[in-house]
Amino acid sequence: MRKAYQTNLSDTEWSCLESHLPAQAANGCPRLHSLREILDTIFYVLKSGYAWRLLPHDFPTAGRPSITTSASGAWTAPSR
């Protein structure tokens, strides 16, 4: 387990929020990251003002924006 950030949800806060979040769909793909970890990351970005691309290396990379700008400044999807 990684060291907690000041913006992480406490256990009490998480217990209040958890019941309001959607359950895993029976016919969907399994989640790669817990909803709590996703919310912790969102709160970190909101509080710190970090851009998604500048998140610390120990935050999950799935779900980060994949749209970039080309040399001309136009929005493009990266090649995969």
DSSP file (Angstrom, degrees, kcal/mol; ACC not computed):
  #  RESIDUE AA STRUCTURE BP1 BP2  ACC     N-H-->O    O-->H-N    N-H-->O    O-->H-N    TCO  KAPPA ALPHA  PHI   PSI    X-CA   Y-CA   Z-CA
    1    1 A M              0   0    0      0, 0.0     2,-0.1     0, 0.0     3,-0.1   0.000 360.0 360.0 360.0 137.1    0.0    0.0    0.0
    2    2 A R        -     0   0    0      1,-0.1     2,-0.1    56,-0.1     0, 0.0  -0.374 360.0 -83.9 -83.2 163.6    1.3    3.4   -0.9
    3    3 A K        -     0   0    0      1,-0.1    -1,-0.1    -2,-0.1     2,-0.1  -0.420  52.7-111.7 -65.0 137.4    1.7    6.4    1.5
    4    4 A A        -     0   0    0     -2,-0.1     2,-0.3    -3,-0.1    -1,-0.1  -0.377  23.2-135.6 -73.3 149.1   -1.6    8.3    1.8
    5    5 A Y    >   -     0   0    0     -2,-0.1     3,-1.6     1,-0.1    -1,-0.1  -0.681  23.9-113.8 -96.9 157.7   -2.0   11.8    0.4
    6    6 A Q  T 3  S+     0   0    0      1,-0.3    -1,-0.1    -2,-0.3    -2,-0.0   0.757 116.4  56.8 -62.5 -24.2   -3.7   14.6    2.4
    7    7 A T  T 3  S+     0   0    0     33,-0.1    -1,-0.3     2,-0.1    36,-0.1   0.509  80.8 116.2 -87.2  -5.5   -6.5   14.6   -0.1
    8    8 A N  S <  S-     0   0    0     -3,-1.6     2,-0.2     1,-0.1    29,-0.1  -0.296  74.9-103.4 -63.6 148.0   -7.4   10.9    0.3
    9    9 A L        -     0   0    0     27,-0.2    -1,-0.1     1,-0.1     2,-0.1  -0.471  32.4-127.1 -68.8 140.1  -10.8   10.1    1.6
   10   10 A S     >  -     0   0    0     -2,-0.2     4,-2.7     1,-0.1     5,-0.2  -0.387  28.7-104.8 -76.6 167.1  -10.9    9.0    5.3
   11   11 A D  H  > S+     0   0    0      1,-0.2     4,-2.2     2,-0.2     5,-0.1   0.870 123.3  51.2 -62.0 -36.0  -12.7    5.8    6.1
   12   12 A T  H  > S+     0   0    0      2,-0.2     4,-1.5     1,-0.2    -1,-0.2   0.929 111.0  46.6 -67.0 -45.6  -15.6    7.7    7.4
   13   13 A E  H  > S+     0   0    0      1,-0.2     4,-1.9     2,-0.2     3,-0.2   0.921 112.6  50.9 -61.5 -43.8  -15.9    9.9    4.3
   14   14 A W  H  X S+     0   0    0     -4,-2.7     4,-3.0     1,-0.2    -1,-0.2   0.900 106.0  54.4 -62.6 -40.9  -15.6    6.8    2.1
   15   15 A S  H  X S+     0   0    0     -4,-2.2     4,-0.6     1,-0.2    -1,-0.2   0.836 109.4  49.1 -64.2 -30.7  -18.4    4.9    4.0
   16   16 A C  H  < S+     0   0    0     -4,-1.5    -1,-0.2    -3,-0.2    -2,-0.2   0.880 118.8  37.8 -72.8 -37.7  -20.7    7.9    3.4
   17   17 A L  H >< S+     0   0    0     -4,-1.9     3,-2.1     1,-0.2     4,-0.4   0.837  99.5  74.7 -82.3 -35.0  -20.0    8.0   -0.3
   18   18 A E  H >< S+     0   0    0     -4,-3.0     3,-1.3     1,-0.3    -1,-0.2   0.825  91.0  55.0 -54.0 -40.8  -19.7    4.3   -1.2
   19   19 A S  T 3< S+     0   0    0     -4,-0.6    -1,-0.3     1,-0.3    -2,-0.1   0.673 104.9  55.7 -70.1 -14.8  -23.4    3.6   -1.0
   20   20 A H  T <  S+     0   0    0     -3,-2.1    -1,-0.3    -4,-0.2    -2,-0.2   0.469  91.0  90.4 -94.4  -3.4  -24.1    6.3   -3.6
   21   21 A L  S <  S-     0   0    0     -3,-1.3     2,-0.0    -4,-0.4    14,-0.0  -0.642  86.9 -96.3 -95.7 151.7  -21.7    5.0   -6.2
   22   22 A P        -     0   0    0      0, 0.0     2,-0.1     0, 0.0    -1,-0.1  -0.349  37.3-122.3 -67.7 144.1  -22.7    2.5   -9.0
   23   23 A A        -     0   0    0      1,-0.1     2,-0.2    -4,-0.1     3,-0.0  -0.405  41.2 -81.6 -77.3 160.0  -22.1   -1.2   -8.4
   24   24 A Q        -     0   0    0     -2,-0.1     2,-0.2     1,-0.1    -1,-0.1  -0.442  51.1-114.6 -61.4 130.5  -19.9   -3.2  -10.8
   25   25 A A    >   -     0   0    0      4,-0.2     3,-0.9    -2,-0.2    -1,-0.1  -0.486  14.5-137.6 -70.0 136.7  -22.0   -4.3  -13.8
   26   26 A A  T 3  S+     0   0    0      1,-0.2    -1,-0.1    -2,-0.2    -2,-0.1   0.836 103.2  38.7 -64.4 -33.5  -22.5   -8.1  -13.9
   27   27 A N  T 3  S+     0   0    0      2,-0.1    -1,-0.2     3,-0.0     2,-0.1   0.314 102.7  91.1-102.1   9.0  -21.9   -8.2  -17.7
   28   28 A G  S <  S-     0   0    0     -3,-0.9     3,-0.1     1,-0.1    -4,-0.0  -0.381  86.8 -81.1 -96.3 176.6  -19.1   -5.5  -17.9
   29   29 A C        -     0   0    0     -2,-0.1    -4,-0.2     1,-0.1    -1,-0.1  -0.456  56.0 -97.5 -71.3 148.2  -15.4   -5.8  -17.7
   30   30 A P        -     0   0    0      0, 0.0     2,-0.2     0, 0.0    -1,-0.1  -0.388  44.9-101.7 -66.5 147.1  -13.9   -6.0  -14.2
   31   31 A R        -     0   0    0      1,-0.1     3,-0.1    -3,-0.1     4,-0.0  -0.453  21.3-156.4 -70.0 138.9  -12.7   -2.7  -12.8
   32   32 A L  S    S+     0   0    0      1,-0.2     2,-0.3    -2,-0.2    -1,-0.1   0.778  80.5  27.9 -82.7 -28.6   -8.9   -2.2  -12.9
   33   33 A H  S    S-     0   0    0     27,-0.0    -1,-0.2     3,-0.0     2,-0.1  -0.961  88.6-105.8-134.8 148.4   -9.0    0.3  -10.0
   34   34 A S     >  -     0   0    0     -2,-0.3     4,-1.9     1,-0.1     5,-0.1  -0.359  27.6-120.8 -70.7 153.3  -11.3    0.7   -7.0
   35   35 A L  H  > S+     0   0    0      1,-0.2     4,-2.6     2,-0.2     5,-0.2   0.844 114.5  57.6 -62.9 -32.4  -13.8    3.6   -7.0
   36   36 A R  H  > S+     0   0    0      2,-0.2     4,-2.6     1,-0.2   -27,-0.2   0.920 106.0  48.3 -64.0 -42.6  -12.1    4.9   -3.9
   37   37 A E  H  > S+     0   0    0      2,-0.2     4,-1.9     1,-0.2    -2,-0.2   0.879 111.5  50.6 -65.2 -37.7   -8.7    5.1   -5.6
   38   38 A I  H  X S+     0   0    0     -4,-1.9     4,-2.3     2,-0.2    -2,-0.2   0.931 111.9  46.6 -65.7 -45.6  -10.3    6.9   -8.5
   39   39 A L  H  X S+     0   0    0     -4,-2.6     4,-2.8     1,-0.2     5,-0.2   0.899 109.6  54.4 -64.0 -40.1  -12.0    9.4   -6.2
   40   40 A D  H  X S+     0   0    0     -4,-2.6     4,-1.9     1,-0.2    -1,-0.2   0.905 109.9  47.9 -58.4 -40.9   -8.8    9.9   -4.3
   41   41 A T  H  X S+     0   0    0     -4,-1.9     4,-2.3     2,-0.2    -2,-0.2   0.914 111.3  49.4 -66.9 -43.3   -7.0   10.7   -7.6
   42   42 A I  H  X S+     0   0    0     -4,-2.3     4,-2.5     1,-0.2    -2,-0.2   0.923 112.0  48.1 -62.1 -45.1   -9.7   13.2   -8.7
   43   43 A F  H  X S+     0   0    0     -4,-2.8     4,-2.3     1,-0.2     5,-0.2   0.860 109.6  53.9 -65.0 -34.5   -9.6   15.0   -5.3
   44   44 A Y  H  X S+     0   0    0     -4,-1.9     4,-2.7    -5,-0.2     6,-0.4   0.936 110.8  45.2 -62.3 -47.3   -5.8   15.1   -5.5
   45   45 A V  H  X S+     0   0    0     -4,-2.3     4,-2.2     1,-0.2     5,-0.3   0.914 114.0  49.3 -63.9 -43.6   -6.0   16.8   -8.9
   46   46 A L  H  < S+     0   0    0     -4,-2.5    -1,-0.2     1,-0.2    -2,-0.2   0.904 117.0  40.6 -63.0 -42.1   -8.7   19.2   -7.8
   47   47 A K  H  < S+     0   0    0     -4,-2.3    -2,-0.2    -5,-0.2    -1,-0.2   0.898 122.8  38.0 -74.7 -41.3   -6.9   20.3   -4.7
   48   48 A S  H  < S-     0   0    0     -4,-2.7    -2,-0.2    -5,-0.2    -3,-0.2   0.736  95.7-131.2 -86.4 -23.3   -3.4   20.5   -6.2
   49   49 A G     <  +     0   0    0     -4,-2.2    -3,-0.1    -5,-0.3    -4,-0.1   0.581  50.8 157.4  80.6   8.7   -4.2   21.9   -9.6
   50   50 A Y        -     0   0    0     -6,-0.4     2,-0.3    -5,-0.3    -1,-0.2  -0.307  43.9-120.6 -63.8 148.7   -2.1   19.2  -11.3
   51   51 A A    >   -     0   0    0      1,-0.1     3,-1.8    -3,-0.1     4,-0.1  -0.641  26.9-113.7 -81.3 151.0   -2.7   18.4  -14.8
   52   52 A W  G >  S+     0   0    0      1,-0.3     3,-1.4    -2,-0.3    -1,-0.1   0.869 117.3  57.5 -53.5 -38.3   -3.6   14.7  -15.4
   53   53 A R  G 3  S+     0   0    0      1,-0.3    -1,-0.3    11,-0.0    11,-0.0   0.698 103.5  54.1 -68.4 -18.0   -0.4   14.2  -17.3
   54   54 A L  G <  S+     0   0    0     -3,-1.8    -1,-0.3     2,-0.0    -2,-0.2   0.226  76.2 133.4-101.9  13.6    1.6   15.4  -14.3
   55   55 A L    <   -     0   0    0     -3,-1.4    -3,-0.0    -4,-0.1   -14,-0.0  -0.311  68.4 -92.4 -61.8 146.6    0.2   12.9  -11.8
   56   56 A P    >   -     0   0    0      0, 0.0     3,-1.9     0, 0.0    -1,-0.1  -0.210  38.2-108.8 -56.6 153.3    2.8   11.2   -9.6
   57   57 A H  T 3  S+     0   0    0      1,-0.3     4,-0.1    -3,-0.1    -2,-0.1   0.706 113.5  63.1 -61.4 -22.5    3.9    7.8  -10.9
   58   58 A D  T 3  S+     0   0    0      2,-0.1    -1,-0.3     3,-0.0   -56,-0.1   0.486  82.9  93.5 -87.2   0.4    2.1    5.8   -8.2
   59   59 A F  S <  S-     0   0    0     -3,-1.9   -22,-0.0     1,-0.1    -4,-0.0  -0.627  92.6 -91.4 -84.5 150.9   -1.3    7.0   -9.4
   60   60 A P        -     0   0    0      0, 0.0    -1,-0.1     0, 0.0    -2,-0.1  -0.311  28.2-156.4 -62.2 143.7   -3.2    4.7  -11.8
   61   61 A T    >   +     0   0    0     -4,-0.1     3,-1.8     2,-0.1     2,-0.1   0.682  61.4 103.4 -94.6 -20.6   -2.6    5.6  -15.5
   62   62 A A  T 3  S+     0   0    0      1,-0.2   -29,-0.0   -30,-0.0     0, 0.0  -0.413  84.8  24.0 -64.5 134.2   -5.8    4.0  -16.9
   63   63 A G  T 3  S+     0   0    0      1,-0.3    -1,-0.2    -2,-0.1     3,-0.1   0.373  83.9 138.6  93.4  -5.2   -8.4    6.7  -17.7
   64   64 A R    <   -     0   0    0     -3,-1.8    -1,-0.3     1,-0.1    -3,-0.0  -0.437  69.4 -85.1 -68.0 149.9   -5.9    9.5  -18.2
   65   65 A P        -     0   0    0      0, 0.0    -1,-0.1     0, 0.0     0, 0.0  -0.260  38.2-167.5 -56.1 139.8   -6.8   11.7  -21.2
   66   66 A S        +     0   0    0     -3,-0.1     2,-0.4     2,-0.1    -2,-0.1   0.269  53.0 105.7-113.6   9.5   -5.4   10.3  -24.4
   67   67 A I        +     0   0    0     10,-0.2     2,-0.3     8,-0.0    10,-0.2  -0.772  45.5 174.1 -92.4 133.5   -6.0   13.4  -26.6
   68   68 A T  E     -A   76   0A   0      8,-2.5     8,-3.1    -2,-0.4     2,-0.4  -0.791  30.0-108.4-128.6 171.9   -2.9   15.4  -27.5
   69   69 A T  E     -A   75   0A   0     -2,-0.3     6,-0.2     6,-0.2     2,-0.1  -0.829  27.2-135.3-103.9 146.0   -2.1   18.3  -29.7
   70   70 A S    >   -     0   0    0      4,-2.6     3,-1.7    -2,-0.4    -1,-0.0  -0.278  39.0 -89.4 -85.7 178.9   -0.2   18.0  -32.9
   71   71 A A  T 3  S+     0   0    0      1,-0.3    -1,-0.1     2,-0.1    -2,-0.0   0.821 130.4  54.1 -59.5 -30.8    2.6   20.4  -34.0
   72   72 A S  T 3  S-     0   0    0      2,-0.1    -1,-0.3     1,-0.0     3,-0.1   0.556 120.3-110.1 -80.9  -6.9    0.0   22.6  -35.7
   73   73 A G  S <  S+     0   0    0     -3,-1.7     2,-0.2     1,-0.3    -2,-0.1   0.431  72.7 138.8  92.9  -0.3   -2.0   22.8  -32.4
   74   74 A A        -     0   0    0      1,-0.1    -4,-2.6    -5,-0.1     2,-0.3  -0.510  60.4-108.2 -78.1 146.8   -4.9   20.6  -33.7
   75   75 A W  E     +A   69   0A   0     -6,-0.2     2,-0.3    -2,-0.2    -6,-0.2  -0.595  47.6 171.5 -75.3 131.4   -6.4   18.0  -31.3
   76   76 A T  E     -A   68   0A   0     -8,-3.1    -8,-2.5    -2,-0.3    -3,-0.0  -0.960  35.5-118.5-137.6 155.3   -5.4   14.5  -32.4
   77   77 A A        -     0   0    0     -2,-0.3   -10,-0.2   -10,-0.2     2,-0.0  -0.804  41.8-112.3 -89.5 135.6   -5.8   11.0  -30.9
   78   78 A P        -     0   0    0      0, 0.0     2,-0.2     0, 0.0    -1,-0.0  -0.333  32.1-106.9 -67.3 149.8   -2.4    9.4  -30.3
   79   79 A S              0   0    0      1,-0.1     0, 0.0    -2,-0.0     0, 0.0  -0.530 360.0 360.0 -75.6 143.4   -1.5    6.4  -32.5
   80   80 A R              0   0    0     -2,-0.2    -1,-0.1     0, 0.0     0, 0.0   0.346 360.0 360.0-123.3 360.0   -1.6    3.1  -30.7
